[in-house]
Amino acid sequence: MSKQRPQKKTSPASATGSGSDANNVKKQSKSGEIKPTEMKDILNSLREPWIQKRSAVITMTVVSVALMALVAWNIIKGSGNWGQGLLWGFIFGGSVWLVFFGMTWFHSLFNKNKK
C-alpha cells in the first residue's frame, strides 16, 4: 500500500464580510457577470511573465545539459561510437535552445508596441 500525503486543513471563510478572492470569484461566477475593467485586469495579469528571465535561462541550461548527457550516454552505451553519441547529444541539447529562442522571437513579433 502506498502512503498518501496528509492534506492541509483550511479554515472556513470569515463571516465578517471582508471575504477572500475565492469568495469574490464565486460571487462573480454565480451572477455570470465580469466587469470589463476586471476582465482587463485578468488579461493583463495573464500576459505577465511567470518567472524571471534569469531563472528561465538557468533552468534551460540545466535541462539542455541533462538532455545532452542522457542522449549521448544512451548512444555511446548502445553502439560504442563516441563521435556519434556526442554529435546527437549536442543536437538534442541545442534543440532545446532553438525552441527557446524561436518562441522568444515569435512572441516578439506580436508584442512590439506593448513595451
Rosetta blueprint (number, residue, H / E / L):
1 M L
2 S L
3 K L
4 Q L
5 R L
6 P L
7 Q L
8 K L
9 K L
10 T L
11 S L
12 P L
13 A L
14 S L
15 A L
16 T L
17 G L
18 S L
19 G L
20 S L
21 D H
22 A H
23 N H
24 N H
25 V H
26 K H
27 K H
28 Q H
29 S H
30 K H
31 S H
32 G L
33 E L
34 I L
35 K L
36 P H
37 T H
38 E H
39 M H
40 K H
41 D H
42 I H
43 L H
44 N H
45 S H
46 L H
47 R H
48 E L
49 P L
50 W L
51 I L
52 Q L
53 K H
54 R H
55 S H
56 A H
57 V H
58 I H
59 T H
60 M H
61 T H
62 V H
63 V H
64 S H
65 V H
66 A H
67 L H
68 M H
69 A H
70 L H
71 V H
72 A H
73 W H
74 N H
75 I H
76 I H
77 K H
78 G H
79 S H
80 G L
81 N L
82 W H
83 G H
84 Q H
85 G H
86 L H
87 L H
88 W H
89 G H
90 F H
91 I H
92 F H
93 G H
94 G H
95 S H
96 V H
97 W H
98 L H
99 V H
100 F H
101 F H
102 G H
103 M H
104 T H
105 W H
106 F H
107 H H
108 S H
109 L H
110 F H
111 N L
112 K H
113 N H
114 K H
115 K L
